[in-house]
Amino acid sequence: MDDADPSGDGTASGRTATLDDGPPLERIESVFAVYETRREDDQLVYYGDPLVAPEPLMRELWPVFREGGYDLELTRRHGEYALVAEPRTVGIDGIPWTNVLLLLATVGSTLFAGSMWYHIDPFADPLAMVDAWPFMVAILSVLGVHEMGHYVLSRYHGVDASLPYFIPVPTLIGTMGAVIKMKGRMPDRKALFDIGVAGPLAGLVATVVVTVVGLHLPPVTAPESVVADPNAIRIDLGYPPLLEWLAVAFDQPLYRDDPATAVNPVVIGGWVGMFVTFLNLIPVGQLDGGHILRAMAGRLQETIAALVPGALFGLAAYLYYVGDHSGNTVFIWVFWGIFTAVLASVGPASPIRDERLDPGRFLLGVVTFGLGALCFMPVPVAIVQ
């Protein structure tokens, strides 16, 4: 065997040598014939030839490496098959500066967006944006709790996950949401389901709380100059059934017929939480709904996901040609039709152990999709001139 290090980034070892931190070669070679072992930075790399198909190979070896504190991946390096074992790190190492800076930037962007809902001119008086803090807190709460639901259940199942990354963007709400990054494979369907469902359910609890608080706060009245301006652009939000029901349950108005009065912007934070919940529960790819349905239905999820883009394009066409809505109004469903087509082509996460989900979790999944349906609105945003 050639012990040279052609890549220059690792240390080669002999054919029969075992990397000190890895499992014995005897545990590996029943499904993967190893001819070279190497340490590359903090990774353990085993070059060789698979003796079985990738899925049974991973089912056999993944638990072995996981017990030793490693996530395992079968890949190709330098034209050869390789098992790459990377140390599992489920904790936070040091101060996550990227997360912190993005959070601070999103605080600023949501304050700026919120000032518009409060009819504050941030250009005339930038410091006055601080008065939009309830809107900012509402938005960050529903998004942050959603992502922390994923994070906590990832930690529970031993899956490496980052803290939330907030995305500051100058939109009507000041952000494009938040995401967490997960590394490694899902152990089984239970983990896939629990991590997927935790975000929408946790976020929905926060959303209901924010909405109820907002409904009890005083409405916002537009200045007379804005109401009387014939060229003013009005933004109308569609209300999902869940928000409608909460308003009825607490006997609070939504001010639909009053052009000068609107709900408190904190209610808009609840609206965002509901819309995010619905979008995340679309059952495709790596979205929460894709994880949940993959855990519930197995490979059938991919067939269902393939139908989703067509349904969204059909909704956009119906609203445009039959409902006579503007292109600006229906574009959101065209965008999500394209986006879900890409996600569906990539496919869902595949758990290592692919046993059926238990009935309790299956029922919870059905309930979760039902709650997501209550957050659907055919026309989320309409721009009226």
Secondary structure, DSSP 8 states (H G I E B T S, - for coil): -----TTSSSEE--TT---TTS--HHHHTTTEEEEEEEEETTEEEEEEEESS-HHHHHHHHHHHHHHTTEEEEEEEETTEEEEEEEE---S--S--HHHHHHHHHHHHHHHHHHHHHTT--TTT-GGGGGGGHHHHHHHHHHHHHHHHHHHHHHHHTT-EE---EEEE--SSSSEEEEE--EES---BHHHHHHHHHHHHHHHHHHHHHHHHHHHTS--EE--HHHHH-TT--EEEE---HHHHHHHHHTT----TT-TTEE--HHHHHHHHHHHHHHHHTS-STTSHHHHHHHHHHTTHHHHHHHHHHHHHHHHHHIIIIIS---HHHHHHHHHHHHHHHHHHHH-----SB-----HHHHHHHHHHHHHHHTT--S-SEEEE-
